[in-house]
Amino acid sequence: MRKLVLLPGVLTLAACAPTTVHPVKEVPMVQAVAETAKVGKPADSDDPAIWVDSTDATRSFVIATRKEGGLTSFDLAGKTIQDYNPGKIRYNNVDLVRGFKLGGKLVDLAVASERLSDRVAAFVIDPQTRQFREVTSPNSPMIFTPAGEQSDGKRKSYGLTAYRTASGQDRVLVTQNGFPTIAEVELFDDGQGVSVRPINRYVFPAAQVGLTVDDPQFEGMVVDAATGYAFLGQEQVGVWRLKLGTQQVNLLDRVAPAGERLSADVEGLTIVRGQGNAGYLLVSSQGSNRYSVYDRLGEKYFGSFQISLGNDLVTDSDGADVVTSNLGGRFSQGLLVVQDGDAGGQEDVTNFKLVSWGDVTQALKLPALR
């Protein structure tokens, strides 16, 4: 494993804030199409991942974390398909890995950060039944806890995102709760299930280029495998762009008061991919209950929007995921799924909202992608 310490001299602030591109003057409100069942403590909805059915897109569904409530999945109407809770777990973030070789067969996986055991949990998706089952190897190592020790509740896996390298390796980035550290691990079949091996570890200084924060952790992340960039949300600082495998990192935008478009905490990040470098980076600005939209490199700002279902404004939003595939019906131009931290305006009650991506592009007048 390589340890890449990102020293203050290496960290680079963007020369200027992202260029603003014909933003809508007023923040538009986009109406959600559907929502999932509401849950209360100890369940806590957090992060979604959209699985697209390659044979019948209308059967696509979403797998999402509910922390101590386990994992859930739901269809395009928000109806629950499956709930999974083995007990004594805390699933924080989730992502998908398509075409992973397990037991000599190609399967689709959901991978989740499990905070209590400090591990990456893996689940096989059955495309016929739309059910998932756990296939984590009992030998899979802890991410931040040293070998031979038990997870102490301080060095816990937190945020997570997955990607595939140009050479076909399936890798996962995992952030550390309470620390400015990100681990990069590789998934592999060890004969007893899905395990991980360490590849890189990126260590940011707690005080970033003159910015002192009480809680320097990262959570929301997304990797653009085509460009080799990882976009990292440091909750109380802003959005970073890291060239994977290097020390090349830039702070693209900052939370208020240093910046104007984001309010702490920075939470879910997701990417809309077009041809070439075309596309959009979406960032959940939790403190302002908005979603900020940048170009795919994070260098241009297109505007922000809010989401509601009727009078139920999406607030304190954590994770988000988006696809542009034609899923049929109201989602013929794609689907955006976001977490609602106060569903129905109720404190400590959460769920997920399903939004037409076409409605977002229309509200912000975003250029069409090819």
QUILIN-V291442 format. One line per field, one symbol per residue. ss: DSSP state (@ for helix, = for strand, . for the rest). A space follows every 50 residues. Layout:
ss = ???
This chain:
ss = .=====.....==.....==.......====..==...==..=....=== =.....@@@.=====.=...====.....=====......========== ==..==========....========....====.=.............. ......========.....=======....=========....======= ====...=..=......=======....======...======.....== =====......=...========.....=======@@@.======....= =========..==......====.....@@@...======..@@@...== ======@@@@@@@@......
